[in-house]
Amino acid sequence: MTNTNTTNKITYVSAINLAIRALNGEKIENRVEVADKLLALGTQLEKRNATKSGKPTKKQTENAEVKQTILDTLLVNEGKRCGDIATEVGITGQKCSALLSQMVKAGEVVKREGEKRVSLFFRSTGEEAVGE
């Protein structure tokens, strides 16, 4: 069967939906048009992904500098509370907490529980077990 209605062009969404129906065993019309549309979509996505830059954003660069300042304030044997670090570095407690979480995950900082269940942060020596 041919498509006699040439004013209805196949959109990407309709092409995907038709392809899904075909995978489910339904017979669909316009198989060539659907295939062409999906190939065009794939080409567009490849082009878009190729143009994405791998360089860090402005905010990521700023945060890297703040993280280094946090590391500079931490001594290996002396733990500090997040609030104390934030005050010393000159950032909000919320930003400090977020950055410390990233740094713990990356293994740059170790989080331990101090007296009265207060979280203390230490500079990593690299000898800590993962997940501490």
LOBAKOL-31716 format. One line per 4 residues: number of its first residue (from 1); their letters; for each residue x, y, z of N, C-alpha, C. Coordinates in pm, whole numbers, m for minus. Each point is the difference from the previous one (the first is absolute). Example, Ala and Ser with C-alpha at 12.3 -4.5 7.8 and 13.67 -1.06 7.14 Angstrom:
BEGIN
1	as	1319/m569/780/m89/119/0/90/120/0; m35/105/m72/82/119/6/m77/109/73
! end
This chain:
BEGIN
1	mtnt	84/m118/0/m84/118/0/88/124/0; m40/96/m71/75/125/m4/m76/106/74; 72/97/46/m60/111/72/m51/100/m100; m133/12/m11/m57/93/m97/m8/141/56
5	nttn	15/14/132/m7/131/64/142/52/19; 49/78/m94/137/49/4/17/120/92; m109/55/49/12/116/89/37/m42/142; m23/m126/36/35/m49/133/140/m58/m2
9	kity	96/80/38/137/m49/5/19/m77/129; 89/m96/m3/29/m79/119/93/81/89; m39/16/124/85/70/96/90/m103/68; 99/48/73/88/m91/73/m79/m83/100
13	vsai	m93/63/71/m79/m71/100/m85/m107/m66; m66/35/m110/m84/m100/m66/85/m112/m60; 120/33/m48/89/m103/m54/43/m97/109; 30/52/118/38/m86/113/m117/m88/40
17	nlai	m118/60/9/m118/m78/37/m30/m109/m103; 14/31/m128/m23/m101/m104/105/m110/8; 123/36/29/106/m101/12/m28/m92/118; m47/55/109/m35/m83/116/m114/m95/m35
21	raln	m98/52/m70/m111/m86/m42/50/m112/m90; 93/32/m89/56/m102/m90/78/m105/79; 73/43/102/72/m95/83/m94/m92/77; m119/49/29/m100/m81/69/m79/m89/m96
25	geki	41/m2/m125/m61/m92/m97/m110/58/m86; m33/127/20/m104/60/m83/57/33/m137; m86/m11/m99/41/42/m134/m27/149/m12; 100/72/m48/m17/144/m14/22/40/m144
29	enrv	m60/111/m35/20/57/m132/121/92/6; 50/41/m112/106/99/m11/130/m44/68; 34/m128/m9/120/m51/66/126/75/m44; 9/32/m127/118/70/m51/7/140/57
33	evad	m113/69/4/m4/135/57/37/m2/148; m51/m98/72/31/m12/143/149/m24/18; 56/m91/m79/143/m29/11/84/123/m33; m37/73/m103/73/122/m36/m6/103/112
37	klla	m118/15/60/m18/98/107/85/m38/122; 3/m128/34/79/m45/113/150/15/m27; 42/m26/m122/141/20/m36/38/148/10; m90/87/m44/25/145/10/10/42/146
41	lgtq	m86/m56/85/5/31/143/133/m46/59; 43/m119/m35/128/m50/49/116/88/m42; m2/47/m124/104/90/m49/1/131/78; m118/54/25/m10/125/76/56/m17/141
45	lekr	m35/m111/64/48/m24/136/152/m17/3; 55/m69/m98/146/m16/m8/69/135/m16; m54/85/m87/58/133/m20/m5/82/128; m114/m4/69/m16/77/124/98/m48/107
49	natk	14/m131/11/92/m54/100/145/30/m34; 32/8/m128/137/29/m41/40/144/29; m98/91/2/32/140/23/5/37/147; m44/m93/87/4/29/143/144/9/46
53	sgkp	26/99/80/135/24/48/27/m84/124; 122/m48/13/39/m76/117/63/87/106; 9/129/m27/64/88/98/m97/33/114; 54/24/119/m87/29/114/m70/135/m15
57	tkkq	m115/9/64/m74/126/m3/66/101/93; m45/123/m8/53/105/86/m20/m34/147; m118/m53/34/m32/m36/138/88/m116/47; 26/m98/m87/86/m110/37/143/47/27
61	tena	47/95/m79/133/56/20/7/75/133; m104/80/28/m4/72/128/m3/m97/117; m81/m106/m11/m10/m97/108/132/m75/20; 74/m24/m106/129/m67/13/96/85/84
65	evkq	m6/131/m20/85/90/78/m42/m1/147; m131/m1/26/m50/m3/138/37/m132/65; m11/m111/m75/38/m130/54/147/m2/40; 85/61/m80/141/5/34/22/81/127
69	tild	m75/108/16/10/81/122/m46/m82/121; m106/m78/m19/m47/m87/109/110/m100/38; 62/m61/m100/108/m95/29/115/68/74; 29/124/m38/108/73/66/m31/28/147
73	tllv	m129/11/34/m36/29/139/m3/m127/86; m9/m115/m66/m7/m125/75/138/m58/22; 25/m38/123/123/m71/32/m34/m148/14; 94/m86/m26/m25/m143/3/m47/m46/138
77	negk	62/47/106/m32/m49/134/m101/84/75; m48/107/m60/m94/89/69/m129/10/m79; m107/m57/54/m130/6/m67/m69/132/28; m79/42/m97/m75/125/16/m144/m23/m38
81	rcgd	m89/75/65/m142/m2/m33/m23/78/m128; m107/m34/m69/m35/69/m125/m19/149/23; m68/38/108/m25/142/28/128/77/21; 97/m63/69/129/66/22/77/18/m130
85	iate	m7/m102/m85/68/9/m130/m64/110/m84; m133/5/m1/m72/101/m78/40/141/44; 6/21/131/38/131/53/142/36/m40; 89/m96/13/141/24/m31/22/29/m149
89	vgit	m72/m73/m84/16/16/m145/m80/119/m53; m108/37/70/m81/113/m44/m112/m37/m94; m59/m118/21/m112/m45/m82/m114/m37/94; m117/m24/m58/m115/m39/82/17/m144/47
93	gqkc	m69/m32/107/3/m136/50/m58/m99/m99; m102/43/m73/m63/m87/m99/98/m34/m113; 72/101/m48/96/m25/m108/114/m86/53; 43/26/122/108/m77/60/m41/m147/12
97	sall	m121/m23/46/m50/m136/15/m4/m73/m134; m48/67/m103/m8/m61/m133/139/m33/m54; 94/93/16/135/m23/m50/70/m110/80; m20/m1/132/60/m105/82/m55/m138/m39
101	sqmv	m127/m8/m29/m59/m127/m44/66/m48/m129; 21/92/m94/68/m35/m125/144/m45/27; 65/68/92/139/m31/31/13/m134/73; m97/m32/85/0/m131/67/m17/m110/m104
105	kage	m95/22/m91/m26/m99/m106/123/m20/m88; 75/108/m24/120/m8/m84/121/m53/77; m13/m14/133/110/m52/79/102/104/43; m31/128/m19/91/106/38/m9/32/148
109	vvkr	m117/m25/58/m28/33/139/m65/m122/65; 26/m17/128/m59/m110/76/m95/60/103; m117/m62/12/m100/46/97/m5/m103/113; 14/49/123/m8/m87/117/m92/63/102
113	egek	m54/m84/86/m88/48/106/84/33/122; m16/122/50/72/43/119/m87/m12/123; 38/73/104/m78/0/122/m139/56/m27; m96/m50/73/m140/43/m10/m54/m14/m142
117	rvsl	50/m100/m71/m46/m33/m137/15/115/m98; 99/83/20/28/110/m91/91/m52/m111; m32/31/m124/84/m42/m112/124/88/m8; 113/m66/m7/127/70/m16/61/m42/m132
121	ffrs	66/95/m65/61/m26/m129/151/13/11; 69/m96/m61/145/m6/2/50/m7/m144; 118/50/m21/65/m14/m129/36/m147/m16; m25/m56/m115/27/m142/m24/150/m24/m12
125	tgee	43/m112/59/141/m40/m13/17/m99/m113; m113/m48/m56/4/m97/m107/3/m143/52; 11/m18/132/6/m133/58/m134/m45/55; m101/88/m1/m130/m34/54/m70/m100/m90
129	avge	m80/m84/62/m79/m95/m77/m115/74/m66; m36/m44/m119/m111/60/m72/m128/m28/76; m85/102/16/m128/m15/66/3/35/146; 112/50/52/7/40/141/m84/121/24
! end
